[in-house]
Amino acid sequence: EKHARNQQPMHKSKMRRWIYLSLLISVFCSSTFLCEAGRAPPKSQAPTGFCPKQTGAATATTGECMCHWQHEDGCVGSGCQYQMGLSWYHYSCEDCKCITEPKK
């Protein structure tokens, strides 16, 4: 009876370790795939010339035009974005364009 009591906590301890290790491995493996899913494509699908160099800069992989004038009015069109101080649009927006900063 005394011997059986000593083995049970050891058995629970090993079981906890095995569960912890299994969870750790599964979290690591699943997070690796999630990180891969969030990556940009290796090459942009954007058509050439969708972002005029005078008013914006095209991103290398995501197909977006980052306007030189970083202002909420720096882009005009239905799909313009202004987030975190950046003005930009995606190549799929056909009526979007960056505008030059007005002279003061």
C-alpha positions as CSV (number, residue, x, y, z in Angstrom):
1,E,0.0,0.0,0.0
2,K,2.8,2.4,0.8
3,H,4.6,1.5,-2.4
4,A,1.4,2.1,-4.5
5,R,0.9,5.6,-3.1
6,N,4.5,6.6,-4.1
7,Q,4.0,5.4,-7.7
8,Q,0.7,7.2,-8.3
9,P,2.1,10.8,-8.0
10,M,5.0,9.8,-10.2
11,H,2.5,8.5,-12.8
12,K,0.5,11.7,-12.7
13,S,3.7,13.7,-13.0
14,K,4.8,11.8,-16.1
15,M,1.3,12.2,-17.6
16,R,1.3,16.0,-17.0
17,R,4.7,16.3,-18.6
18,W,3.5,14.3,-21.6
19,I,0.4,16.4,-22.0
20,Y,2.4,19.6,-21.6
21,L,4.9,18.5,-24.2
22,S,2.1,17.4,-26.6
23,L,0.4,20.8,-26.3
24,L,3.7,22.6,-26.7
25,I,4.5,20.7,-29.9
26,S,1.0,21.2,-31.3
27,V,1.0,24.9,-30.7
28,F,4.4,25.2,-32.3
29,C,3.4,23.3,-35.4
30,S,0.1,25.1,-35.8
31,S,1.7,28.6,-35.3
32,T,4.3,27.8,-38.0
33,F,1.5,27.2,-40.6
34,L,-0.4,30.3,-39.5
35,C,2.7,32.4,-39.9
36,E,3.2,31.1,-43.4
37,A,-0.4,31.9,-44.3
38,G,0.1,35.6,-43.4
39,R,3.0,36.1,-45.8
40,A,2.8,38.3,-48.9
41,P,3.0,36.6,-52.3
42,P,6.5,36.3,-53.8
43,K,5.6,38.6,-56.7
44,S,2.9,41.3,-57.2
45,Q,0.0,40.5,-59.4
46,A,-0.4,44.3,-60.1
47,P,-0.3,45.5,-63.7
48,T,2.7,47.7,-64.7
49,G,2.0,51.4,-64.5
50,F,-1.0,51.3,-62.2
51,C,1.0,53.5,-59.7
52,P,2.6,56.5,-61.4
53,K,6.1,57.2,-59.9
54,Q,5.3,60.9,-59.8
55,T,2.7,60.5,-57.1
56,G,3.3,57.1,-55.5
57,A,5.4,54.0,-55.1
58,A,4.2,50.5,-55.9
59,T,4.9,47.8,-53.3
60,A,7.0,44.9,-54.6
61,T,4.7,42.1,-53.5
62,T,1.3,43.1,-52.3
63,G,0.1,45.2,-55.3
64,E,-0.5,48.4,-53.5
65,C,0.4,52.0,-54.4
66,M,1.7,54.0,-51.4
67,C,1.0,57.7,-52.1
68,H,3.9,60.1,-51.6
69,W,1.6,62.6,-49.9
70,Q,0.7,60.8,-46.7
71,H,-2.5,62.6,-45.9
72,E,-6.1,61.5,-45.8
73,D,-6.6,63.5,-49.0
74,G,-3.5,61.9,-50.6
75,C,-5.6,59.4,-52.5
76,V,-8.9,59.8,-54.4
77,G,-11.2,57.0,-55.5
78,S,-13.6,54.4,-54.1
79,G,-11.0,52.0,-52.7
80,C,-8.5,54.5,-51.1
81,Q,-7.2,53.7,-47.7
82,Y,-5.8,56.0,-45.0
83,Q,-4.5,54.0,-42.1
84,M,-1.8,54.7,-39.5
85,G,-0.8,57.8,-41.3
86,L,-0.4,56.1,-44.7
87,S,-2.4,56.8,-47.8
88,W,-2.6,54.0,-50.3
89,Y,-4.8,51.9,-52.7
90,H,-4.8,48.4,-54.1
91,Y,-4.3,47.8,-57.8
92,S,-7.8,46.3,-58.1
93,C,-9.3,49.8,-57.5
94,E,-9.7,51.1,-61.1
95,D,-10.8,54.7,-60.1
96,C,-8.1,55.2,-57.4
97,K,-5.1,57.5,-57.8
98,C,-2.6,59.4,-55.6
99,I,-2.6,63.1,-55.9
100,T,0.3,65.5,-55.5
101,E,0.7,67.5,-52.4
102,P,-0.8,71.0,-52.8
103,K,1.6,73.8,-52.8
104,K,1.2,76.1,-49.8
